[in-house]
Structures are given as structure tokens and as C-alpha cells.
């Protein structure tokens, strides 16, 4: 059967033409639904990413503020503050020193 005969058979057979038409319409509908789903998913993912980026920026800003507070508090600690809190200065401390061959206490 040649291509010309095949196309003439399709043109003359109304049931086959309806079947092909329904298959094409079904395919178009299915592909349209898949397209809408994919576009919706992409849109929601972009929105979620922007929201997460904003949260990360807020958290990084808060971490920076906390680091500055920590540095300020660390700089405010001195010997008088330690004595007020009840700490005493250590006297006669021993340190371990590692030489190349021995470990000695000083």
C-alpha cells in the first residue's frame, strides 16, 4: 500500500478520521495540562526561592548584629570587672612546654 492509497483511505473513512481527531484533541489537552502544571510549579518555586533568600538575608543581618554585640561585650571585660564578679588572679601557674625531645614543667 502506497502513501497515496493510505491517505485516500483515511480521507474516505469517517470513523478513522474521528478517531484520529479525538487522539489529537486528547493529546493537545494532555500537553496543555502538563504545560500549565509546569509553569505553575516554576512560578511557585521562584516565589519560594525569593522568600528563602529574604529569610537568609534577615538571618545574616541578625547574626552580624549579634557578632557586634559579642565584640562589644568582650571588649568591656577587664581585670576590674573580673574582680567584681569574684574571680582572682592566678599566681604560680605551671605551663607545659613541649621541646623537641622532652616535656618539662616550668
Secondary structure, DSSP 8 states (H G I E B T S, - for coil): --HHHHHHHHHH-HHHHHHHHHHHHHHHHHHHHHHHHHHHHHHHHHHHHHHHHHHHHHHHHHHHHHHHHHHHHHHH--HHHHHHTT-----S---EEE-SS-EEE-
